[in-house]
Amino acid sequence: ERYLLMVARDVTEQEQQRQALADSEAKFANLFRVSPLSLALTRADNGAYLDVNTAWERLHGFTLDQVMGRTPQEMGLVPGPETLRPVLEALARHGQAENHPVPLHNARGDDLDTLLSGHLIRVGDTPCIVWSTVDVTEQRAFQRRIEELNESLEARVRVRTAELEQANHELGEALVTLQQAQTELVRSEKLA
C-alpha cells in the first residue's frame, strides 16, 4: 500500500502582498523617472550613481548609462573636492540637506548655479542618498543684471545730484552777485 501525504498552504495573502509591493515599487520608479525635478540616487558610502531620472539627464547632459557606478567628481560635475562638503556635513548631522547653493558643471562644460538637496534613505540594506538639483543659473544671472542696473542707476543719480548741487551753488552765487549789483545800482542812483 502506498500513501500520499499532501500539505496545502494558502498563499493567496502572501501573493497579494508581493503583488502590492511590486506595484508600489513600480509606481515609485515611474514617479522617479518622469518627475520634472532633476533627481539622482547615489550610494551614501562612496557617492556612486545608482540611478538618475530624465530631468537629471537633460540638466547635466549625461545619460544613466554614462554615470552608473561613477561619482560626481569622476564625471567632472563638481568643480572641486570641497564643493559638496557643506551638503555632506548637513546630511551627516541631520539626515537631510535642503537647498544648498552648489556650483556644478554639465557635460557641455557650462557652469550651473544650483540648489542641491539630499535625503538619506535605505534601498534594501544599502544606505543611499536621493538628490534633487534645481538649476537657478538664469535667476542668478537676472539677479546679477538687476544688481548691475541698480548700481548703474545709483551712480547716475549720484552724478546728477552732484550736478544739481553744483548748479544750485552757481545759481546761489549768481543771485548774490545780482543782489550786490542791484544794491550798488540803487546806491549809485542815490548818489547821482
SEBANU-551802 format. One record per residue (C-alpha): y, z, x; residue number from 1. Coordinates in steps of 0.02 Angstrom, whole numbers, always signed. Layout:
<rs>
Y:Z:X:NUM
...
</rs>
This chain:
<rs>
+0:+0:+0:1
+174:-41:+55:2
+329:+44:+2:3
+505:-16:+13:4
+642:+110:+26:5
+818:+48:-9:6
+979:+141:+9:7
+1129:+67:-76:8
+1307:+118:-47:9
+1454:+64:-150:10
+1580:-7:-25:11
+1697:-77:-156:12
+1831:+54:-120:13
+1819:+29:+69:14
+1831:-159:+47:15
+1983:-138:-66:16
+2066:-26:+65:17
+2026:-150:+203:18
+2099:-292:+100:19
+2255:-190:+57:20
+2280:-153:+243:21
+2257:-337:+289:22
+2382:-387:+153:23
+2507:-258:+215:24
+2489:-319:+395:25
+2512:-500:+339:26
+2670:-454:+241:27
+2742:-363:+392:28
+2700:-509:+508:29
+2783:-632:+388:30
+2938:-522:+368:31
+2950:-503:+557:32
+2931:-690:+586:33
+3058:-752:+456:34
+3189:-614:+474:35
+3362:-686:+507:36
+3388:-542:+629:37
+3331:-575:+807:38
+3177:-464:+832:39
+3060:-435:+978:40
+2912:-320:+1007:41
+2880:-256:+1184:42
+2764:-132:+1266:43
+2852:+35:+1294:44
+2773:+63:+1465:45
+2822:-97:+1555:46
+2935:-193:+1434:47
+2821:-345:+1422:48
+2845:-450:+1267:49
+2708:-444:+1136:50
+2797:-543:+1001:51
+2965:-620:+957:52
+3024:-700:+795:53
+3104:-870:+767:54
+3281:-796:+761:55
+3250:-720:+933:56
+3185:-888:+997:57
+3342:-976:+933:58
+3460:-847:+1007:59
+3379:-835:+1178:60
+3311:-1012:+1195:61
+3134:-961:+1242:62
+2976:-980:+1139:63
+2848:-844:+1108:64
+2726:-934:+1224:65
+2855:-931:+1365:66
+2890:-744:+1353:67
+2721:-673:+1305:68
+2671:-540:+1432:69
+2833:-557:+1531:70
+2981:-437:+1541:71
+3166:-473:+1505:72
+3200:-455:+1692:73
+3067:-584:+1734:74
+3143:-702:+1605:75
+3318:-680:+1676:76
+3383:-615:+1510:77
+3467:-461:+1584:78
+3597:-477:+1723:79
+3529:-332:+1825:80
+3407:-186:+1826:81
+3541:-62:+1767:82
+3586:-164:+1612:83
+3457:-83:+1497:84
+3467:+93:+1570:85
+3580:+170:+1433:86
+3471:+96:+1295:87
+3309:+154:+1376:88
+3381:+328:+1403:89
+3430:+340:+1219:90
+3255:+281:+1170:91
+3176:+413:+1282:92
+3286:+552:+1209:93
+3289:+504:+1025:94
+3152:+375:+996:95
+3285:+250:+946:96
+3444:+170:+1012:97
+3572:+94:+896:98
+3697:-46:+931:99
+3718:-28:+1119:100
+3832:-161:+1192:101
+3724:-256:+1316:102
+3769:-419:+1406:103
+3622:-540:+1406:104
+3587:-719:+1463:105
+3493:-853:+1369:106
+3380:-992:+1432:107
+3530:-1111:+1442:108
+3620:-990:+1560:109
+3750:-940:+1430:110
+3819:-762:+1437:111
+3795:-669:+1273:112
+3886:-514:+1213:113
+3757:-423:+1108:114
+3725:-262:+1016:115
+3548:-207:+1057:116
+3448:-84:+953:117
+3273:-20:+985:118
+3147:+92:+897:119
+2989:+167:+970:120
+2835:+129:+865:121
+2647:+127:+890:122
+2542:-28:+867:123
+2365:+38:+864:124
+2357:+152:+1015:125
+2495:+60:+1110:126
+2671:+132:+1116:127
+2791:-11:+1083:128
+2975:-44:+1055:129
+3039:-155:+917:130
+3206:-230:+970:131
+3344:-309:+869:132
+3482:-410:+950:133
+3646:-453:+865:134
+3749:-587:+952:135
+3933:-536:+947:136
+3992:-663:+1076:137
+4103:-758:+953:138
+4176:-598:+879:139
+4216:-532:+1054:140
+4296:-699:+1101:141
+4404:-692:+944:142
+4447:-511:+981:143
+4499:-555:+1159:144
+4602:-702:+1094:145
+4689:-590:+967:146
+4725:-462:+1104:147
+4796:-600:+1214:148
+4904:-663:+1070:149
+4965:-485:+1035:150
+5009:-460:+1219:151
+5099:-627:+1221:152
+5193:-584:+1062:153
+5240:-412:+1130:154
+5304:-493:+1291:155
+5407:-618:+1191:156
+5477:-477:+1084:157
+5524:-380:+1242:158
+5612:-533:+1315:159
+5703:-570:+1151:160
+5753:-387:+1133:161
+5823:-388:+1310:162
+5918:-550:+1272:163
+5990:-474:+1112:164
+6038:-315:+1203:165
+6125:-419:+1337:166
+6213:-523:+1203:167
+6267:-364:+1113:168
+6331:-292:+1277:169
+6429:-452:+1316:170
+6497:-456:+1138:171
+6549:-273:+1155:172
+6638:-313:+1318:173
+6722:-464:+1237:174
+6781:-355:+1091:175
+6852:-227:+1211:176
+6942:-365:+1307:177
+7005:-439:+1143:178
+7069:-269:+1086:179
+7154:-243:+1254:180
+7233:-415:+1240:181
+7290:-380:+1062:182
+7363:-213:+1115:183
+7452:-297:+1262:184
+7518:-433:+1146:185
+7585:-305:+1022:186
+7667:-209:+1166:187
+7740:-371:+1237:188
+7812:-417:+1067:189
+7889:-245:+1050:190
+7969:-261:+1221:191
+8031:-435:+1179:192
</rs>
